[in-house]
Amino acid sequence: MIPEEVFLKIVRSAVKAPSGHNTQPWLFAKEEDGICIMPDYSRSLPIADPINRELFISLGCAAETAMIAARFYGYNAQLNNDLLVNQGTIKIILSKNDALEQPELFSYINPRQTTRNLYGDSPISADDLIKLKPIVKEAGIDLEFIIGQDKINKFLPYIFEANTMQMSNPCFKHELMKWLRFSEKEALLKGDGLYAACIGMPSPGKTIGNFIIEYFVTIKSEEKRLQKQLVATNMLVMFTSENNDFLSWIKTGINLQRFALTCTQLGLSHSYVNLPCQISQVRDKMKNDMGLTGFPQLLIRLGYSRKMHFSFRRRVNDVILK
Ligand SMILES: Cc1cc2nc3c(=O)[nH]c(=O)nc-3n(C[C@H](O)[C@H](O)[C@H](O)COP(=O)(O)O)c2cc1C
């Protein structure tokens, strides 16, 4: 069994992984031969993510981060494939190995962030593109580069259609409001959710913040915001998967985190324009119209920009299954 302090160090790194609405829908347990990462369904998003697709992508991100951290602390880390689909629990088998090379992505776990500001107009260098392409290693997962305004514009109708469907659903807004944090005090106290400064909003407190979302954030205002972001974007990447099940979602998350850490290493910002992947009718239409072979799982914009406020995390003790 790994020593308690190594387990805690691995979990402290793993919780830095991204998750939809920063729900951090994971629980960790120490096992005889490794670590288990389990879904915490009390943190699911029934409206934005009704089949827990993004929840399992988030768990995959946490698993990849845990494996990188484990290698940094001198342990071989491997997924136990038999357990991967057992109630969605991910098992990582660990064994001590003092001869391991330090994983270079470890130092990018803390500085990685979802950066939602506008990106500069310099195109992504060919050298960086070459480093990003081979990141996807799992069978059945693919990464597509969408470069240039003409190609990006083809995604706009699907992004806008999904935005209209989400924003005209009052339950979507209410669920979002539950995870928005309009004061630093609340964000720090809860250690989760979307802190206003991370999404480029002011922090006027809960009552005024919710009032703004209820009455001033509309289909049109969101369309304008998305359009502005996409006009300032030279490149999108799309993760697709051959199947659309637990295993594919977890594998997508594993690759997403490796991708996000590599972007951080290269000084590239990334953020999500996932809307057309989130609504099944829109996703299926986009898949058919564009002749995509895989299921679109994530749509991400890439570019160069300054860092934003970092999002908060819950305490390690709160995510360990006792
Ligand atoms: C599966 C998944 C889906 C996400 N979808 C969105 C999204 O649609 N829009 C967005 O702004 N951020 C999205 N995010 C980013 C999360 O909101 C972000 O990871 C979380 O707030 C924590 O912040 P951090 O990534 O800066 O640590 C997504 C992240 C994951 C893992």
The ligand as an SDF file (V2000), in Angstrom:
LIG
                    3D

 31 33  0  0  0  0  0  0  0  0999 V2000
  -15.7890   18.0500  -19.4590 C   0  0  0  0  0  0  0  0  0  0  0  0
  -15.6210   19.5240  -19.2460 C   0  0  0  0  0  0  0  0  0  0  0  0
  -16.5080   20.4150  -19.8260 C   0  0  0  0  0  0  0  0  0  0  0  0
  -16.3430   21.7850  -19.6620 C   0  0  0  0  0  0  0  0  0  0  0  0
  -17.2110   22.6320  -20.2980 N   0  0  0  0  0  0  0  0  0  0  0  0
  -17.0210   23.9620  -20.2030 C   0  0  0  0  0  0  0  0  0  0  0  0
  -17.8480   24.8670  -20.9260 C   0  0  0  0  0  0  0  0  0  0  0  0
  -18.7480   24.4640  -21.6580 O   0  0  0  0  0  0  0  0  0  0  0  0
  -17.6080   26.1860  -20.8020 N   0  0  0  0  0  0  0  0  0  0  0  0
  -16.5950   26.6770  -20.0010 C   0  0  0  0  0  0  0  0  0  0  0  0
  -16.4140   27.8950  -19.9370 O   0  0  0  0  0  0  0  0  0  0  0  0
  -15.7920   25.8330  -19.3000 N   0  0  0  0  0  0  0  0  0  0  0  0
  -15.9790   24.5050  -19.3880 C   0  0  0  0  0  0  0  0  0  0  0  0
  -15.1580   23.6480  -18.7120 N   0  0  0  0  0  0  0  0  0  0  0  0
  -14.0920   24.1860  -17.8600 C   0  0  0  0  0  0  0  0  0  0  0  0
  -14.4800   24.1420  -16.3960 C   0  0  0  0  0  0  0  0  0  0  0  0
  -15.4780   25.0940  -16.1090 O   0  0  0  0  0  0  0  0  0  0  0  0
  -13.2120   24.3750  -15.5660 C   0  0  0  0  0  0  0  0  0  0  0  0
  -12.3960   23.2580  -15.7260 O   0  0  0  0  0  0  0  0  0  0  0  0
  -13.5140   24.5790  -14.1000 C   0  0  0  0  0  0  0  0  0  0  0  0
  -14.2160   25.7610  -13.8850 O   0  0  0  0  0  0  0  0  0  0  0  0
  -12.2120   24.6330  -13.2790 C   0  0  0  0  0  0  0  0  0  0  0  0
  -11.3860   25.6630  -13.7540 O   0  0  0  0  0  0  0  0  0  0  0  0
   -9.9300   25.3970  -14.3070 P   0  0  0  0  0  0  0  0  0  0  0  0
  -10.0390   24.5310  -15.5070 O   0  0  0  0  0  0  0  0  0  0  0  0
   -9.4060   26.7770  -14.6500 O   0  0  0  0  0  0  0  0  0  0  0  0
   -9.1460   24.7360  -13.2200 O   0  0  0  0  0  0  0  0  0  0  0  0
  -15.2850   22.2730  -18.8670 C   0  0  0  0  0  0  0  0  0  0  0  0
  -14.3970   21.3710  -18.2770 C   0  0  0  0  0  0  0  0  0  0  0  0
  -14.5550   20.0030  -18.4550 C   0  0  0  0  0  0  0  0  0  0  0  0
  -13.5920   19.0430  -17.8380 C   0  0  0  0  0  0  0  0  0  0  0  0
  1  2  1  0
  2  3  1  0
  2 30  2  0
  3  4  2  0
  4  5  1  0
  4 28  1  0
  5  6  2  0
  6  7  1  0
  6 13  1  0
  7  8  2  0
  7  9  1  0
  9 10  1  0
 10 11  2  0
 10 12  1  0
 12 13  2  0
 13 14  1  0
 14 15  1  0
 14 28  1  0
 15 16  1  0
 16 17  1  0
 16 18  1  0
 18 19  1  0
 18 20  1  0
 20 21  1  0
 20 22  1  0
 22 23  1  0
 23 24  1  0
 24 25  2  0
 24 26  1  0
 24 27  1  0
 28 29  2  0
 29 30  1  0
 30 31  1  0
M  END
$$$$
